[in-house]
Amino acid sequence: MVYLIFANDIIQLMTNIEELHQSLSSYYWIIIFMPLGSFMCFIFDGVFIGLGWVSSMRNSMFIATIVFVCAVSLNHLLGGENLGLWLAFWLFLFARGASQLTMLQNSQYVMGKVNSQG
């Protein structure tokens, strides 16, 4: 949110090189949307570590890696722009969080209640 409001000021504090200012303007939306698409995986890392679900974390990384490799391959086929690599990284983080959410929802832990058979 801070970057959304003060983007030009923050960039001006970092550098006074005009070419870099122009270059950063094409990545502005990535800086805004990266936290929105990736917060879930970082939150669920703590949950999964707390629950001791190391194998589930590994599985979510495997799923996210497949998504990343597909996105990078598609980016390469379409010309290999740097913006495509950032999108692939965003998709990696989003796929990781979404897969962790799905694993958590499909587990025996639902709404704070533990299944007595677990």
C-alpha positions as CSV (number, residue, x, y, z in Angstrom):
1,M,0.0,0.0,0.0
2,V,2.8,2.4,0.9
3,Y,4.5,1.6,-2.5
4,L,1.2,2.2,-4.3
5,I,1.0,5.7,-2.9
6,F,4.6,6.7,-2.8
7,A,6.1,4.7,-5.7
8,N,7.9,7.6,-7.4
9,D,9.2,9.0,-4.2
10,I,10.6,5.6,-3.1
11,I,12.3,5.1,-6.5
12,Q,13.7,8.6,-6.4
13,L,15.2,7.9,-3.0
14,M,16.9,4.8,-4.3
15,T,18.4,6.2,-7.5
16,N,18.6,9.3,-9.6
17,I,19.3,7.5,-12.9
18,E,16.6,8.3,-15.3
19,E,16.9,5.1,-17.4
20,L,16.4,3.1,-14.3
21,H,13.3,5.1,-13.4
22,Q,11.8,4.3,-16.8
23,S,12.8,0.7,-16.6
24,L,11.1,0.4,-13.1
25,S,7.9,1.8,-14.4
26,S,7.2,-1.3,-16.5
27,Y,7.5,-3.5,-13.3
28,Y,5.4,-1.3,-11.1
29,W,2.3,-3.6,-11.2
30,I,4.5,-6.6,-10.2
31,I,5.7,-4.8,-7.1
32,I,2.1,-4.1,-6.2
33,F,0.7,-7.6,-6.9
34,M,3.6,-9.8,-5.7
35,P,2.6,-9.6,-2.0
36,L,-1.1,-10.1,-2.8
37,G,-0.4,-13.4,-4.6
38,S,2.3,-14.7,-2.3
39,F,1.3,-14.0,1.3
40,M,-0.6,-17.3,1.6
41,C,2.5,-19.5,1.0
42,F,4.5,-17.7,3.7
43,I,1.7,-17.8,6.2
44,F,1.0,-21.5,5.6
45,D,4.8,-22.2,5.9
46,G,4.5,-21.3,9.5
47,V,1.3,-23.4,9.9
48,F,2.7,-26.4,8.3
49,I,6.0,-26.2,10.3
50,G,4.0,-25.9,13.5
51,L,1.9,-28.9,12.6
52,G,5.0,-30.8,11.5
53,W,3.7,-31.4,8.0
54,V,7.1,-31.5,6.3
55,S,6.0,-33.9,3.6
56,S,3.0,-31.7,2.7
57,M,5.4,-28.7,2.4
58,R,7.5,-30.8,0.1
59,N,4.5,-31.7,-2.0
60,S,3.4,-28.1,-2.3
61,M,6.9,-27.2,-3.5
62,F,6.7,-30.0,-6.1
63,I,3.4,-28.7,-7.4
64,A,4.6,-25.1,-7.4
65,T,7.8,-26.1,-9.2
66,I,5.8,-27.9,-12.0
67,V,3.8,-24.7,-12.4
68,F,7.0,-22.6,-12.5
69,V,8.7,-24.8,-15.0
70,C,5.6,-24.7,-17.3
71,A,5.4,-20.9,-17.0
72,V,9.1,-20.4,-17.7
73,S,8.9,-22.8,-20.7
74,L,6.0,-20.9,-22.0
75,N,7.8,-17.6,-21.5
76,H,10.8,-19.0,-23.4
77,L,8.6,-20.1,-26.3
78,L,7.0,-16.6,-26.4
79,G,10.3,-14.7,-26.5
80,G,11.8,-14.9,-23.0
81,E,11.0,-11.5,-21.6
82,N,12.1,-10.6,-18.1
83,L,8.5,-9.7,-17.3
84,G,7.5,-13.4,-18.0
85,L,10.1,-14.6,-15.5
86,W,8.5,-12.4,-12.8
87,L,5.1,-13.7,-13.7
88,A,6.4,-17.3,-13.4
89,F,7.8,-16.5,-10.0
90,W,4.5,-15.0,-8.9
91,L,2.7,-18.1,-10.2
92,F,5.1,-20.3,-8.3
93,L,4.3,-18.5,-5.0
94,F,0.6,-18.4,-5.7
95,A,0.5,-22.2,-6.6
96,R,2.4,-23.0,-3.5
97,G,0.0,-21.1,-1.3
98,A,-3.1,-22.5,-3.1
99,S,-1.8,-26.1,-2.8
100,Q,-1.1,-25.6,0.9
101,L,-4.6,-24.2,1.4
102,T,-6.1,-27.2,-0.4
103,M,-4.0,-29.6,1.6
104,L,-5.1,-27.9,4.8
105,Q,-8.7,-27.9,3.9
106,N,-8.6,-31.6,2.9
107,S,-6.9,-32.6,6.2
108,Q,-8.4,-33.8,9.4
109,Y,-8.1,-30.3,10.8
110,V,-11.3,-28.4,10.0
111,M,-12.3,-25.2,11.8
112,G,-10.1,-25.9,14.8
113,K,-11.6,-29.4,15.4
114,V,-9.5,-32.5,15.2
115,N,-11.1,-35.7,13.8
116,S,-11.1,-38.3,16.6
117,Q,-10.0,-41.0,14.2
118,G,-6.7,-39.1,13.3
